[in-house]
Amino acid sequence: MQVFSKKIFSNSLWMMLEKVISIFGLIFVNALMAKYIGPENFGKLAFTTSIFLFVQTLAWFGAQNILFKRFSQNAQSGLKLAISTQKMRQFFCVLVSVIALVYLWLYTDPLTFIFGLGNFIASYFIVSDFYTTYNNSQLISYVNAISNTIGLAVALILRFFLVLFEAQPYTMIYPIIIIALIPYLLRKIYYHQKNKKILVTHTKKYNKYLFVTGSSLVFSTLSIVFYTQISNIFLAKYVSFSEVAIYNVAMTLGGAWGFVNLALITSFFSKIYEEKQFEVQQKILKQLHIIVLLISGCALLGVLWLGKWIVAWLYGAEYSLSSDLLPYIVIGTALSALGTISYRYMIVFSAYKYLSLKMFVMTVLSVALSYFLINLYGIWGAVICFVIVELISLTIANYFFNNRLILKTHLNFLYRSNKGVK
């Protein structure tokens, strides 16, 4: 059997190409914007982005992983579920966004509120976009790559001219909206051109299914956002917006390479979800772990060699501390990628309740650690928290599931046994 088929490899390349273009463009233009508006205002933008990542996660209600699995197993059934629950997700998005915006209006300055408003509009389109998940599951990620590239190009050109003509900082919300809006519209148009209209009945039944299933999964997806975003909240509250900006520069550069791992993981799991034989699943997982570790090692060597030069060239002296944080962010990102493999593999066994409990515990732990370490060590506390939480999430927190299945999978990889897990 050929585990890594040409179709999977091609799909992975398209996903990587999309991310390369997105990250390359965003890093350079964000660096230009960061220099222009300064760490304080850039930190405000990062702060509101963090808040609306929580909003998006709550509004999706765990649907992304549920839909990916359903699309992979039965595309038509997945589309009925996605279309039927669209309005419910949009309602959640508006409801939670209103709460977030009221908070920003009452407790922050006008510029932060405007940044939040732009993120709300972008979040609405992101939550509405189930087409991305559908395309990835059907191994047609080139559609996502092309549409995202077009949207990004328009947004980057606009952001460049806003900086060039010294526009007011609040105008930076327009590129944020465009990056979400244009790809969504293009994918929607492509989908309706290639697919017949699906008549959806039993909408209440689908909504109930997503609500019940998603409620046990939403905490697990929400906790993933907590791992990387809760530190932004505490840094803004207890340190400064400038520290938020420096931390986000380190997170952006230190995690920029993570798209390679994510693309491979997504493509590999379209095959794992189809595969019924346990031994074959384990072989695929072992191959995936090896690839992820090799890529992570290369990334670590890269930031150790070029990190200081990259930060100085892109962002300038005001952000120089970011270069010292980079190696630790790379390690945390590698642990996160390995954790994603375990997380998605547990979904194969419908581990929704276990993941909900695990992620609830990890969320409480991440909030407590972040609060304690940031108050004690400032920005370094945020970095330490990120690495510790990712390590625990990958290992101890997974090892109680299904008779130590994940522990055995890890041991199988470490010992490189060809006999599978017993």
LOTORZA-797952 format. One line per 10 residues: number of its first residue (from 1); their letters; for each residue x, y, z of C-alpha. Coordinates in pm, whole numbers, plus 50000, padded with zeros to 5 digits. Layout:
LOTORZA-797952
NUM> a> X,Y,Z  ...
***
This chain:
LOTORZA-797952
1> mqvfskkifs> 50000,50000,50000  50125,50348,49916  50051,50557,50226  50164,50891,50088  49982,50898,49754  50044,51149,49478  49705,51305,49541  49782,51363,49910  50124,51499,49823  49980,51734,49560
11> nslwmmlekv> 49713,51857,49801  49977,51919,50067  50184,52121,49822  49886,52340,49735  49814,52400,50103  50179,52486,50161  50188,52720,49863  49883,52903,49994  50045,52948,50334  50383,53047,50191
21> isifglifvn> 50223,53328,49995  50004,53434,50288  50279,53427,50548  50541,53584,50321  50308,53870,50235  50167,53922,50582  50505,53918,50756  50652,54180,50527  50351,54409,50515  50274,54368,50887
31> almakyigpe> 50635,54457,50955  50588,54772,50749  50268,54852,50939  50429,54771,51277  50709,55017,51206  50458,55280,51096  50205,55268,51381  50456,55165,51651  50451,54888,51914  50174,55048,52123
41> nfgklaftts> 49914,55064,51843  50033,54739,51687  49978,54579,52027  49621,54710,52030  49558,54549,51693  49704,54220,51815  49493,54243,52132  49164,54277,51942  49266,54002,51700  49313,53771,52000
51> iflfvqtlaw> 48969,53855,52134  48800,53777,51803  48989,53452,51764  48795,53350,52076  48477,53475,51911  48542,53270,51595  48614,52957,51797  48296,52989,52000  48090,53061,51689  48227,52758,51502
61> fgaqnilfkr> 48117,52550,51802  48355,52268,51719  48213,52236,51368  48542,52250,51177  48666,51911,51295  48320,51757,51283  48266,51878,50926  48612,51771,50811  48549,51417,50933  48198,51409,50780
71> fsqnaqsglk> 48319,51554,50447  48596,51293,50431  48358,51005,50498  48052,51126,50303  48072,51458,50118  47698,51496,50057  47611,51426,50418  47876,51675,50529  47737,51944,50299  47387,51896,50436
81> laistqkmrq> 47520,51935,50787  47727,52243,50696  47446,52421,50511  47181,52338,50772  47386,52475,51060  47514,52787,50881  47265,53028,51036  47326,52889,51384  47700,52957,51354  47637,53307,51219
91> ffcvlvsvia> 47400,53381,51507  47660,53270,51761  47918,53490,51588  47702,53803,51610  47594,53732,51967  47944,53680,52106  48083,53969,51897  47833,54213,52045  47948,54118,52394  48314,54163,52291
101> lvylwlytdp> 48246,54499,52129  48056,54627,52433  48358,54536,52647  48595,54717,52408  48369,55022,52399  48349,55048,52777  48703,54956,52882  48939,55053,52596  49014,55354,52379  48841,55440,52046
111> ltfifglgnf> 49121,55301,51827  49109,54962,52000  48729,54956,51956  48761,55031,51582  49018,54753,51544  48766,54527,51718  48488,54633,51480  48702,54541,51180  48783,54203,51332  48412,54140,51396
121> iasyfivsdf> 48323,54191,51029  48610,53966,50920  48509,53701,51175  48156,53686,51034  48288,53585,50691  48539,53340,50840  48267,53165,51040  48044,53149,50731  48320,52987,50523  48274,52609,50543
131> yttynnsqli> 48402,52585,50184  48765,52588,50304  48710,52274,50513  48519,52107,50229  48796,52175,49976  49068,52044,50208  48873,51725,50279  48819,51660,49909  49190,51721,49836  49118,52025,49617
141> syvnaisnti> 49310,52274,49829  49426,52455,49515  49088,52634,49526  49170,52769,49871  49523,52859,49763  49412,53060,49461  49125,53241,49634  49335,53325,49941  49617,53452,49722  49383,53688,49537
151> glavalilrf> 49231,53818,49861  49571,53858,50019  49712,54040,49718  49431,54297,49725  49466,54342,50101  49843,54373,50086  49833,54633,49809  49577,54836,50005  49779,54811,50328  50096,54914,50144
161> flvlfeaqpy> 49933,55228,50008  49777,55312,50344  50124,55309,50497  50278,55486,50197  50031,55775,50218  50049,55785,50599  49682,55707,50658  49537,55710,51009  49599,55389,51209  49226,55302,51220
171> tmiypiiiia> 49226,55250,50841  49416,54924,50896  49079,54755,50954  49004,54760,50580  49274,54508,50482  49163,54287,50774  48811,54273,50629  48929,54218,50271  49152,53923,50367  48840,53742,50494
181> lipyllrkiy> 48577,53870,50250  48733,53814,49906  48843,53449,49956  48503,53365,50105  48318,53507,49804  48549,53338,49552  48519,52996,49721  48143,53034,49745  48114,53117,49374  48339,52822,49279
191> yhqknkkilv> 48139,52582,49496  47804,52680,49343  47947,52649,48992  48074,52295,49054  47797,52153,49274  47428,52106,49235  47202,52280,49482  47141,52061,49784  46789,52047,49922  46822,52050,50297
201> thtkkynkyl> 46550,51914,50522  46549,51834,50893  46737,52155,50972  46641,52131,51339  46780,51778,51351  47117,51891,51211  47130,52190,51445  47059,51967,51742  47330,51723,51632  47588,51998,51595
211> fvtgsslvfs> 47487,52155,51925  47515,51826,52116  47833,51704,51942  47992,52047,51920  47924,52131,52283  48153,51846,52384  48419,51960,52135  48401,52339,52157  48604,52346,52479  48882,52151,52311
221> tlsivfytqi> 48898,52388,52014  48863,52689,52242  49152,52573,52457  49382,52566,52153  49315,52938,52112  49370,52989,52484  49718,52838,52460  49846,53112,52234  49603,53400,52293  49538,53422,52667
231> sniflakyvs> 49890,53561,52714  49800,53854,52488  49511,53939,52719  49722,53924,53034  50017,54106,52876  49784,54388,52771  49627,54407,53117  49929,54362,53343  50228,54474,53134  50169,54690,52822
241> fsevaiynva> 50042,54688,52464  50403,54724,52350  50487,54389,52512  50187,54239,52333  50335,54361,52005  50681,54219,52078  50533,53885,52187  50319,53867,51872  50617,53940,51647  50797,53645,51810
251> mtlggawgfv> 50487,53424,51778  50442,53522,51412  50802,53458,51310  50856,53161,51541  50539,52990,51422  50554,53096,51056  50689,52758,50947  50405,52571,51121  50191,52583,50806  50408,52307,50655
261> nlalitsffs> 50325,52071,50940  49958,52167,50940  49924,52112,50565  50080,51767,50591  49872,51675,50895  49549,51781,50725  49627,51588,50408  49745,51277,50595  49431,51271,50807  49201,51270,50507
271> kiyeekqfev> 49356,50925,50451  49354,50821,50817  48983,50900,50849  48915,50672,50551  49142,50389,50671  48976,50117,50881  49278,49900,50967  49444,49998,51294  49791,49879,51192  49782,50088,50874
281> qqkilkqlhi> 49673,50394,51073  49973,50347,51300  50211,50329,51004  50073,50654,50868  50104,50818,51209  50465,50707,51248  50556,50850,50909  50378,51175,50995  50560,51211,51330  50899,51167,51162
291> ivllisgcal> 50826,51429,50898  50698,51682,51155  51008,51641,51374  51245,51682,51080  51071,52001,50969  51069,52133,51328  51442,52069,51365  51517,52265,51050  51305,52555,51174  51489,52565,51506
301> lgvlwlgkwi> 51829,52575,51335  51701,52852,51109  51595,53088,51389  51912,53021,51590  52117,53121,51288  51914,53405,51138  51664,53513,51406  51833,53832,51523  51904,53950,51170  51545,53885,51053
311> vawlygaeys> 51387,54077,51342  51626,54371,51303  51570,54387,50926  51191,54351,50930  51080,54528,51247  51368,54741,51372  51528,54805,51710  51199,54856,51897  51117,54485,51850  51469,54343,51913
321> lssdllpyiv> 51360,54142,52219  51151,53923,51988  51465,53755,51853  51552,53619,52199  51208,53460,52228  51214,53292,51886  51384,52956,51967  51139,52886,52249  50841,52974,52030  50969,52729,51766
331> igtalsalgt> 50990,52452,52027  50637,52529,52147  50510,52530,51789  50668,52189,51727  50500,52049,52039  50171,52198,51919  50202,52024,51580  50267,51689,51748  49970,51755,51974  49751,51824,51673
341> isyrymivfs> 49835,51477,51539  49722,51315,51863  49416,51538,51885  49295,51450,51535  49372,51083,51583  49157,51076,51895  48869,51213,51688  48891,50894,51480  48768,50719,51795  48499,50985,51856
351> aykylslkmf> 48679,51108,52167  48466,51419,52192  48382,51386,52561  48740,51305,52660  48876,51596,52455  48619,51826,52611  48727,51729,52963  49096,51735,52874  49082,52074,52712  48876,52220,52994
361> vmtvlsvals> 49148,52116,53238  49418,52248,53004  49235,52577,52964  49218,52627,53340  49585,52534,53365  49688,52770,53085  49496,53063,53237  49644,53001,53582  50000,52953,53452  49978,53252,53221
371> yflinlygiw> 49848,53479,53496  50113,53364,53745  50412,53360,53508  50331,53690,53333  50292,53869,53664  50624,53716,53774  50835,53731,53457  50645,53954,53213  50689,53863,52847  50921,53572,52932
381> gavicfvive> 50645,53429,53148  50417,53420,52843  50677,53223,52649  50741,52978,52934  50366,52922,52971  50329,52852,52599  50595,52578,52600  50482,52413,52926  50116,52396,52827  50193,52253,52482
391> lisltianyf> 50415,51985,52639  50155,51878,52894  49880,51882,52631  50085,51657,52402  50180,51404,52670  50020,51364,53014  49682,51507,52918  49647,51255,52631  49780,50945,52803  49462,50858,52993
401> fnnrlilkth> 49257,50809,52677  49137,50467,52561  49374,50242,52755  49676,50470,52698  49634,50465,52316  49832,50786,52259  50111,50676,52495  50140,50350,52302  50141,50539,51974  50427,50758,52098
411> lnflyrsnkg> 50619,50456,52224  50562,50283,51893  50716,50581,51718  51010,50604,51959  51098,50236,51931  51029,50235,51554  50859,49901,51575  50711,49760,51256  50471,49542,51449  50227,49815,51540
421> vk> 50090,49896,51883  49971,49607,52093
***
